Amino acid sequence: MFYYIAPLRALMMSHLCEREFCLVCELGFLFHMLDVSMGQGTPCHASNFLRAFRTIPEASAMSLTLSDQDNRAKINFLSKIQVRIVCICMQIFHYEYH
């Protein structure tokens, strides 16, 4: 979703900092890799972004990460996606304005 918001994508792709597990840096890198993969027709993996996302205390507290042991039939994915988007937006605001 964030990839298709051009000003937000440009902000993230131009962001560079020294923080380990910075979501904004990882999203910028992921967006770059999406651009490259679309031109080549190859898949793009979000492993680094997911690793960074898992380090967010709020993400763990709200059970926003899935494990292989989770019963996928009982998960409300729409709700999880909505909460993840809010969590990511809060992290972006925190990184950019603090």
Summary of the structure (lengths in Angstrom):
residues: 98
radius of gyration: 14.2
end to end distance: 24.0
largest distance: 39.5
contacts: 224
relative contact order: 0.15
helix: 68%
strand: 0%
